[in-house]
Amino acid sequence: MLLQKLKARWALRNAGTKPFNPEKHVKLLRMVQKWVPIFSILLFFVAVGWILILPYEGYNKRTYISENALLPGQANLDYGFNDIRTAEEYRDRIVDIQDKDSETRANFIHEEFRRTGFVSALQHYVIDGKTPKMGVNTFAINRAPRSDGKEALILSASWMSRTGEYNTNGIASLLSLAKLFKRNVYWAKDVILLVTDHETLGTQAWLDAYHGMTTSDEFSSIVMPRSGAVQGVVNLDFPGTQNYETLGIFFEGVNGQLPNLDLINTIVAVAHRTSPPITITLHDDNKNPYKNHEYSSYLGSLHHMLTSMKYLVLGKPSSDAGLYLRYTIDAVTIHGIVGSEHLNHLFGFLRIGRLVESTFRSLNNLLEHFHQSFFFYLLPQPNRYVSISQYMPPVILFSCALIFQALALYYLGSKQVQLPLEKKDAIPPAYSLQKRHTMFAFSILVITHVTGIIIFNLMQPTFGWRYLGQFEESQTLLIQYGASIAVCIVSVSLSIGYTKCSPEHDGTILKSFSLAETALVIATVSLLNFTLGVATAILVIIPYSLIRPTTSYASKSVQILLLLLLSPVGLATLFSKITNVALIEILASILSDYHIVKSWFLTFVCTVYWPINMAMMILVFSSSST
């Protein structure tokens, strides 16, 4: 009997005899209009809460070695007191020559490499710019006696530390380790020893030459001494001549790239197995600012995670090692942090040398490129990680918060749904047959994106060198910056005039398209750079949801001020005020990252973020017909 009733009801529905209640239909649509924005805001806060849960130990996981061949800390180490004396002698000699010119310093390292018996060479390079920068890198190759030279490891150090001091102990450790590597025959991979000039500039110049990407005839890939494919890199950064309290790890690369987690896990495991163990932290935060807080463990983890995200969101490497990731080379920088709080934790050449030797012995065991562990992760602590499956759901929630609003605006509009003039017991159409002025919204977005491309070309470093060569570098940056703002103002003003002249324009559809594009950008960018996607979402979701066409002068003023604050100009000014860094320095850093390390941040801001911001400004001055 139940089956017969169901069949009868289905037949009645298919026959179209079921009466349509327009009041119930309109009530449902009004409810959707009312609750979709509220539900979207709720999704936003759920996503933010999810991100804040990530550093909690009950949610993230403990790290582990995935590649069994590494065997960290299992080798018998040879670095001893004779090597310490060698490092101390090198340190004294480096102190005497570190203040001299690049050529003198490079020749000193070059001669030491040759005396040790390495194939060594100098690389003179020039970095293009308004004032070209010249430098000299020194490198040597320890040929492995038991291999065909198709694989290599790199031990590198720069003349200058990230602290602004000379990397005296770092280079002294490298030279003493070079002698240790030379006198042992257990190597299955070549070891490249690299000392760079001008930090990231020198590292990038060497990488370009090594991979045959330089235009210089002096060091093309044909004549440059080469080894095989690089499997791993450890960069030494130990400033000054004193001992250190904590070991910091810098691992962030260009455009959100990260090294394989096994490389970091290996260094952490070796440091813990060193006798006595070396205290490890992330970056240079050796003191927990929340030490005496009730939730010190959680707040410390959150602080580490946000510090890492700070580097990733700008698409710039946190150290020289981050440049190697662009070439599919896993690399980290180990940094000595000076301190006097725990004198029993101090370490010097002995533990630095044994740490690096043990790490390279583990990397020497690799049978193939790092692949077993994660390439997408967040690190709240050196020994805890958050995998991609745990941190991607908030991005989906951010995108859904915008998509739901975009769909509701497109199909239902912003005005309250009204009852039809004539109530008929008929089946309603699937969607409203009201005409939507999509061409207006599409044309506005095209105009703003073309404007963004123009701004991007104006901000190119090469534009300033080519057309503004008569000005100083700071003046050139200001002219480029001012021209970009002027182009933005002209484009927005003309578009606002177009909206007033156009008889068929609809701000609701423009807002729908803008929110949909923002959702697409957040979801897409987060796959390449999770932090950039999250930062964009947190900045714009609430403000863009509140922006709407209005006739009130006060409301327009408030919305425009909010959008100006969220524009690249407003954010750059705000960042300058908060950090006490000159705006010129911020612009120079962004352009340098784009030109030298090929960061995508400038491209993203000019061609994606700013155009949507301009479209939202135009939206404020439009009207709504749906």
N, C-alpha and C positions, 0 to 999 in steps of 0.2 A: 504493500500500500504506500509506503514511504517513497519507493522508487517511482510509482505512478504520479505522486504529487510533484516530485522533482521534475519529471518529464513534462507534466502539464505546465508548471511554472516556466520552464525553459521554452516551451512552445509559445506561451503567452508573451514572453519577452521578445522572442524572434519575430512574432507577428506584429509587434509594435502596438499592441493594445494596452500596454501598461501606461496608465496616465502619468504625464509629466507634471511635477509640481514646481513651478518657477520660483515660488517663494523659498522653498527648501534649497533649490539650486543657488539662488542669489545669496542666501544665508551662508551656504558652504563657501562660496567664493569670497564673501566678506571676511569670513573667519580665516581663510588662507591669507588674504591681504593683511590682516591684523597680526597674525602669529608668525608669518615667515620672517619678518625682520627681527622679531624677538628671539625666534629659534636660531637665527643666524648669529646673533650676538651671543647666545648661550653656547653655540658651537665654538665660537672664538675663545671664550673663557675656558671651556673644557680643554681646548688645544693648548692654551697657555699653561693651564694646570698640569697637563700631561708632560709638557717640557720641564716644568719645575720638579716633577717626580723623577726625572731621569737620573739625577745624581744620588738619589736615595739608594742606600746599599741593599735594601730589600727588593729593589726593582732591577738594578744592573747586575752584572755578573763578574766573577773573578777571571782574570786573564789566564791563559794557559798556552803552552807551546804546541802548535799544530804540526809543525814539521819535525818529525822524529829524528831526522838526520842531523839537526843542529847540535844536540847534546850539550847545552850550555853549561859551562863550568866544570866539564868532565876532563879536560885536558891537563896534563902536567905542564906547569908554566916555567919559563926560563928567565923571565925578567927579574933580575936580582940587584944586589948592591953595586956591582960593577956598572950596571946600566944606569943606576941612580947617579953615580959619580959622573958618568958620561953626560947625562942630562944636565947636571949642575954646571959642568964645564961649558956646555953649549949655552946655558942660560947666561953665564957671565959674558960670553962673547957676543951673544945677541943683544944684551943691554948696551954694549959699546957701539953697535952699528944700527940699532933699530931707528934712531933719529935721523939717519942719513937718507939720501935719495933712493928711489925705487931700484935704480940700476945697481947701486952698490949692494943693497940688501939681497937682490936676486942673485948677483954674482957670488956672494958669500954662500948662499944655500946651494947654488949650482956646483961650486967647488967641493963642498962637503959631500954632496951626492956622488960626485965623480971619485973622490977619494975612497968612499965606501965601496965603490965598484959597480955603481948603477949606470944604466943608459940614461943620461940626463940631458935636459935641454931647457932653453929659455924661450918664452913666448912674449914677444912685444905686441901689444894690442892698442887700438885706438877706439874709443867709444864715441860714435857720432853725437853731435850736439852743437848748440850755439857756441859753446867753448869746449871743443873736443877734449876728452880726458884720456891720457896715456898712462899705461902701466906695464909692468913686467911680471909675468908668472914664471915660476920655476917648478919643474916636475921631473920625476924619475920613475923608471919602471923596474921592478924586481921580477925578472923572468922566472917563472916556476920551473924547476928542473923536471917535474913529473907530469907536465901537461903540454898541450899543443898551442897554448897561448890564446885560446878562443874565449876564455872567461877571465874576469879580473875583479879585484876589489880596490877600493880607493880609501886611502887615509889622507885627509886634507886638513889644512889650517890656514887661516888668513892672518895677515900681519896685524890687523886691528881687531880687537874684540868688540862684541856688541855693547860693552860698557863704555867704549870710547878710549880705553887703555890699549897699550900694545899687548898682543897675544904672546907674551914672552914664554911663559911656561908651556903653552900649547905647541909652539914651534920647537922648543927644546925637547919636549916629549916625543914629537914626531921624528926628530933627528936621531934620538936614542933608540926609538923603536925601529927605525930604518936599519940601523946596524944589527939589531937583534934579528930582524927578518932576513937580512942578508946571510947571516951565519947558520941559518937553519935550512934544511932541505925537505921538510915535510909539506911544502906548499903544493897544492893542486891547482891553484889559480895564481895568476900574476897579481902583484900588488903595486898599484900606482900611488906614488907619494907626491902630493900636490901642495904647494905653498902659493897662495894667491895674493894679489895686490888689489887694493880698493874693494875689499869685501865682495859684495854681490856682482859688481862690475867685472872683476877679475874672474870669478867663477863662471859667469855667463860667457865671457869671452873664451875661456878654455873649453867649455862644453860645446860651443858653436864650432870651434876649430877641430875638436876631437871627433865630432860627428859630421865634419865636412860641410858645415853650413856657413863658413866665413867666406867673405869675398877677397880676403887678403891673399896675395900670392906667396908671402913669406911663410905662412903656416896653413897651407891647404891640407886637406886630408891625405894627400899623396906623400908629402915630405914629412909630415908630423910623426914623430915616434908614437906608435900605437900599440895597444894590446887588444884584447877581445871585448866582448860584451860585458858591461859592468853589472855585477850582481848585487852589490851593496856598497854603501858609503858611510863612513863615520867621520864627522867633522869635529876637530878639537878646538874648543874655545876656553882657554884657561888664562885669564888676564893677570898681568903683574907677575911678581916673583914670590908671593906668599902661598901658604897652604889654604885649603878650602874646607868649608864645613859641610856643604851639600852639593850634590850633583844634579843639575837641571837638564831636562831633555826637551829639545825643540824639534818638532816633527812636522809642522804645517807647511804645505807647499803652495804653489801658485794655483789660483782659481779653485781652492778647496780640495786640492789633491792631498792624499795622505799616503805614507809608506805602508807596506804590509805590516800588520800588527805583530807578526812574529819577530821582526827586527827589533822593535821596541821591547817586546817580551824577553828577548835574548839578553839585551843590555841590562834590563831590570833583574833578571835571574842571576846574571854574572855578578852584578853589584851586591846582591844579597848574599851570594856565596863567597865573596871576597872576605878574607879574615884580617881585621874585623870588617863587618859589612859597611858599605858606603850608603849613607842616607840619600835617597833619591826623591826628587820632586818634579813636577811638571813646570817647565819654563823657569823663571828665576824667582818664583814665589816660595822662598824657603821658610817663611814665617806665616803661620795661619793667623790672619787678623781677627778671627773669631775663636781664638784658643780658649778663652774663658767663658764662652757662650754655652748655654744649655745644649744647643744643637750644633756644636762646633764641627763635628764630623760631616754633617750634611752641608753646612754653610761653606766649609772648606772645599768640599767636592764641587759645589755649585760655583764657587769662585774660580776653581781650576777650569771647569767646563766653559764658563763665560769668557775666560781669558783666551782659551783656544778658539772659541767662536769669534772673538774680536779679530784675530788674525785672518780667519777663514772668510769672514764677511767682506773684507776689503780685497780679497783675492791676492794678497801679497804673502810671500814666504816669511816665516818667523825667523829664519836664519839662512845662511848660505846653502845649507843642505837641501832646503826646499826647492832650489832650482833644478836639482837632479830629477825630481819627480816628473818634470815635463818630458823627459826622455825615457820614461818607464824604468827608472833606476831608483830603488828604495834607499833612502838616506835619512840620517838623523844627525843632529848636533848635540854633543854633550858639553855642558857648560859648567865650569867651576864657580860656585857661589861662595863669596867670602863671608865669614861670620865668626862671632866670638861667644855665642851663647852656650854652645856645647863644645868645649875644648877637647873633650875625649873623642869627638867625631871628626877632628881635623885629619885631612889626608893630603899627601903630596905626590911626588914622582913615583914612588913605589906602587901605590894603589892605582894611580892613573895608568901606569905602564901595564900592570897586571890585568886591569880591567879591559884595556884595548887589546892586549895580546889574546886574552881569553875569548873576547868577542870575535876577533879575526880567526881564531882557531875554529870557532863554531861555524862562522860563515864559510870557512875553507871546506867544511864537510858537505856543503850544499851540492846536491846532485843535479838540480835544475833551478830555474828562477823561482823566487818566492811566489807561492800561489795558494798554499794551504789555508792560510788565515785570512782575516778580514782586510779589505781595502776601504770599507765604509764603516766608520765607527766614531764614537765620541769617548774621550777619556776624562772621567771625573777624578781619577787617581791613577798613578802609574801602574797599579796592579788590578784596576777594575775598568771595565769597558761597557759601552752601550752599543749594541749592534744596530744595523740599519732597520731590521724588523721591529725594533722597539721605538726608534725615533721618527720613522716616517708617518705613522698614523696622524700625528698632529698636523702635518702638512696637508693631508687629505681633508681633515676637518676644516682647516683654514680655507681651502679651495671650495669645499661644499658650502661654507657660510656665504661665499660670494655668488656661487652658481645658483643657489636657491633664490636669492634676491633677484638675480638677473632674469631668471625664468619667470618669477612672479611679476616683475615689472613689464616684461615683454608681452605676456599673455593676458595679464589682468590690468596693467596700468597702475597709476598712482592714485587715481580718483576712485571714490567708493562705487562699487558695482550697484547699478540701479535695476529695478524691476522693469521688464518690457512693458510698453504701452498697452499692448493687447496680449492677454493671457490666453494661450492656446494649448490644448492638450496634444502637443506634438513632441516628437523627439527633437531635442535641441542639437544644433551643430556641434561637432567635436570641439571647435574653438571659436572664439569670437570672429565674426566676419568684418569687424571694423578695420579700416585701412590703417596700416602702420607706415610711418614715414622713415623707413630704414635707410634710404639713400642719404638723408641729411646726416644721420649719425655716422654712417660709413665714410662720408666725405670729410667730416670733421676729424675722424681718427686718421684718415690718410694725410690730411693737412698737418696734423700735429706730428705724425711720424716722419714726414718729409722734413719738417722743421727740426726734429731731433737729429736727422742725418746731417743736415746743414751745420747744426751746432757741433756735432761730433767731428766734422771735418775742420771746423774753425778751431777746435781745441787740440787738434793733432800737433804734436811737437814739431813735425816737419813743416807745418804751415807757418809757425813762428819763425823758424830758421830761414825759410824761403822768402817770405814777404815782409818780415819785421826785423831784418838783420841789423838795421841801424840803431835799434833800441837795446838797452840792457836787458838781461834775462828777466828780472823782476817786472820791468815795464812791459815786456812782451807778454808775460803771463796775465798782467792786468788788462792789457788791450784785448787779448783773446777772451778773457773772462767777461769783460764789458761788452764785447761784440756778441757773445753768446746770449747774454741777458737781453740785449737790444733786439736780437732776432726773435727771441721768445716773446717779448712784449709786442712787437709788430705783428707776429703771427696770431697771437691771442686777440689783439685788438681788431684785426681784420676779420677774424672768424666771428667775433661778437657782432660786428657790423653786418656780416653775412646772415647771422641768425635773425637779426631784426628786419632785414629786407626780405628774407625768404618767407613766403606765405605758408609753406608746409615744412615746419620743423617741430620736432618733438623731443624735449629734454629727457622725457622718461625713457625713450628708446636709446638715446645717447648714454644715459646712465646705465641702462641694461647692458649695452655693448661694452662700456668701460669696465664694469664690474666683471663681466665674463672674461674680458682680456686679462684683467688683473689676476683672476683665478687661474687662467691658463699659464700666465707667467710664473706665478708662485709654484704651481705643480711641476712645471717644466724645469725651472731653474733649480729647484730643490734636488732634482735628480743629479745635477752636476755639482751644485754647491748648496748643500742643505742649509747652512747658516744664512746665506744670502736670501734664500727663499723665505726662511722664518723671519728674518729681520724686516723684509719687505712687507710680509703679512702683518706683523705686529704694528708696523708704522701706519699702514693705510686702511686696514679693514674697518675699524670703527669710524674714522673720519669720512671715508668714502661712502659708508652706509648712511651717514647723516646728511651728506651734501645733497641738495635738491634745488630745482628751479624755484625762484621766489620773486615776488614783486616788492618786498620790503627792503628798503635801503639799508637798514640796520642789519638785517639778516644776511644780505649780500656782503656787507662789509666784514662781518664775523667769519663767514665762510671763506671769503677770499684771503683774509689774514691767516686762517688755518691752513689753507692750501699753499700759501706762500711759505709758511713755516715748514711744510712737508716737502716743498720743492728742493731740488739740489742746492739752490742758492741759500735757502733758509737753513737747511741741515748743515751745510758747510760753515755758515756763520755761527750757528749754535755750537757746533763741535769746536770751532776756534775759541769761542768764549769759555766753554767748559774746560778745555784742556790747556788754555793759555798758549796755544800755538798759533803763530801768525797765519792768516789765510793764504798768503803767498806760499808758505812752506807746505801747507796742505795740498794746494794745487800742484806745486812742483813734485811732491811725492806721488800723487796720483798719475801725473803725466810720465814721471820716471818709471813707475811700475808698468805702465802701458808700453813704453818704448823699450825698456831694458828686459823685463822679465815676461812681457806679453800677458799682462793681467787683463781680464775681461771687464773689470769694474767700470772703467770709463765708458766702454762700449755699452754696457748694460744701462748705466745712468742716462746717457745721451739718447739712445735709440729705443729704449723700452720704458724706463721709469718716468723720465721727464715728459714724454709725449702724453702718457695717460694723465699725469698731473695737469698738463695744459688743457686736455679735454675736459677734465672736471672743472676747471676754471670757466671754460666756455659754457659748461652746463649750468652754472649758477645764473648766467644772464639769459638763458633760453626760457621758453615757456613749455608747459605741459598740456597736451591735448588729449591724453588718455588717462 
